[in-house]
């Protein structure tokens, strides 16, 4: 699921920028190592900030991201 919040002003300046596009991406990945994705996001100049959060299984089920076993 992708939720585009649009262009917004940052709470504070980041890398000499004062605004940017906010995007929330919810995805299922299974039991993979998140470090390669984390590394790619750090290398992309257009991404000034990011945060990866692994949801507990029950929360992912509640949000409809995965089905209950």
ZILIN-V301675 format. One record per run of one state. SS is the DSSP state (H for helix, E for strand, - for the rest). FROM is the first residue (numbers start at 1). TO is the last residue. If there is no record, write none. Layout:
SS|FROM|TO + SS|FROM|TO
//
This chain:
-|1|1 + E|2|14 + -|15|16 + E|17|25 + -|26|34 + H|35|43 + -|44|56 + H|57|62 + -|63|69
//
